[in-house]
Amino acid sequence: MDSLARLTIIEDLRALKARYFRLLDDKQWDAFGLLFTEDAVMDLSDVLPAATPPNATLLLGREAIVRHNRGLLANAIMVHNGYAHEIDVEDIETASAIWAQEDRVLFPEGVDCPFPFRESHNFGRYHERFRKEPEGWKIAWLKLERVFKT
């Protein structure tokens, strides 16, 4: 693969991740779901508190990912940021990345909150694998880890 093709893929993946953060924060759940492959896996086992319902930390499939995030975060005010990306383009159809991330999540008084806290400020990393599909690049696997959380 030539340098231009590799750089084009990297830029496509950067744009995909930027949409991920924006659509999550704006709660645009249908569009958020389209960022994932149909068979995507989201592993949240490192980030959710023990009080989270069983089977909610390993999400299998696009529909489960959207349903879970909508259910947990519908009442939240959120800001997610990703930066310092390390992207490995494996070939023209597969890639992986690690992104440093920071997020703030707030559940205002008077709204339902599924957690034992109303506000958190966290730092961590997204570990992801991507697959190129006919519609473009999609997230096929995602694991979020925390290195610091409040």
C-alpha positions in Angstrom: 0.0 0.0 0.0 1.4 3.4 -0.9 1.7 6.3 1.5 -1.2 8.3 0.1 -3.6 5.3 0.5 -2.3 4.7 4.1 -2.7 8.4 5.0 -6.2 8.5 3.5 -7.3 5.5 5.7 -5.8 7.2 8.8 -7.8 10.4 8.1 -11.0 8.3 7.4 -10.5 6.6 10.8 -9.9 9.9 12.6 -13.1 11.3 11.1 -15.0 8.1 12.2 -13.8 8.5 15.8 -14.7 12.2 15.8 -18.2 11.3 14.7 -18.3 8.6 17.4 -17.7 11.2 20.2 -20.1 13.8 18.7 -22.9 11.4 18.1 -22.6 9.9 21.5 -22.5 13.2 23.2 -25.5 14.5 21.1 -27.4 11.2 21.7 -28.0 10.7 18.0 -28.5 7.0 18.6 -29.5 5.9 15.1 -26.5 7.6 13.5 -24.3 6.4 16.4 -25.2 2.8 15.6 -24.2 3.2 12.0 -20.6 3.7 13.0 -20.4 0.0 14.0 -20.4 -3.2 12.0 -23.5 -5.3 12.4 -21.5 -7.9 14.5 -19.5 -5.3 16.5 -18.3 -6.0 20.0 -18.1 -3.3 22.7 -16.2 -4.3 25.9 -16.9 -2.0 28.9 -15.8 -4.5 31.6 -13.1 -2.1 32.8 -15.2 1.0 33.1 -18.7 0.2 34.4 -19.3 0.1 38.2 -20.1 -3.2 39.9 -23.8 -2.0 40.3 -24.3 -2.2 36.5 -26.8 -4.9 35.5 -25.4 -8.3 34.6 -24.4 -8.9 31.0 -24.1 -5.1 30.4 -20.3 -5.0 30.1 -19.8 -7.1 26.9 -22.1 -5.9 24.2 -22.5 -8.1 21.1 -23.8 -6.5 18.0 -24.7 -3.0 16.8 -28.3 -3.2 18.2 -27.0 -4.2 21.7 -24.4 -1.4 21.7 -27.0 1.3 20.8 -29.6 -0.1 23.2 -27.1 -0.2 26.1 -25.7 3.3 25.5 -29.1 4.8 25.1 -30.4 3.1 28.2 -27.5 4.2 30.4 -26.8 7.7 29.0 -30.1 9.0 27.8 -30.4 11.4 30.8 -26.7 12.4 30.9 -24.9 15.5 29.9 -21.7 14.3 28.3 -18.5 15.5 26.7 -16.1 13.0 25.3 -12.7 13.9 23.8 -10.2 11.6 22.0 -6.7 12.5 21.0 -3.1 11.2 20.7 -4.2 8.4 18.3 -2.0 5.5 17.3 -3.4 4.0 14.1 -2.1 0.8 12.5 -3.3 0.3 9.0 -3.1 -3.5 8.5 -4.4 -3.5 4.9 -7.0 -1.8 2.8 -9.9 -3.4 4.7 -8.6 -3.6 8.4 -7.0 -1.3 10.9 -6.6 -0.9 14.6 -6.0 2.1 16.9 -5.5 3.2 20.4 -6.9 6.7 21.4 -6.3 8.5 24.6 -9.6 9.8 25.9 -11.2 12.1 28.5 -14.9 12.3 29.4 -17.2 14.1 31.7 -20.6 12.7 32.4 -23.2 14.5 34.5 -26.7 13.4 35.5 -28.5 16.6 36.6 -30.7 16.5 39.8 -34.2 15.3 39.1 -33.3 12.8 36.3 -32.9 9.1 36.6 -29.3 8.0 37.1 -28.3 4.4 36.7 -25.0 4.8 38.6 -24.2 5.3 42.3 -22.8 8.8 41.3 -24.2 11.8 39.5 -20.9 13.1 38.0 -17.7 11.6 36.8 -14.5 12.8 35.1 -12.5 10.1 33.6 -9.3 9.5 31.6 -8.5 6.3 29.7 -7.9 4.7 26.3 -10.0 3.3 23.6 -8.6 0.1 21.9 -10.3 -0.5 18.6 -10.4 -2.6 15.5 -11.9 -1.3 12.3 -13.2 -3.0 9.1 -13.9 -1.4 5.8 -17.5 -2.2 4.6 -19.2 -1.0 1.4 -20.5 2.1 3.3 -17.1 2.9 4.6 -15.0 2.3 7.7 -16.8 0.9 10.7 -15.9 0.0 14.3 -15.8 -3.8 14.6 -14.4 -4.1 18.2 -14.0 -1.6 20.9 -12.6 -1.8 24.5 -12.6 1.1 26.8 -10.2 1.2 29.7 -9.8 3.7 32.4 -6.5 4.9 33.8 -8.1 7.4 36.1 -11.7 8.0 37.2 -13.6 10.1 39.7 
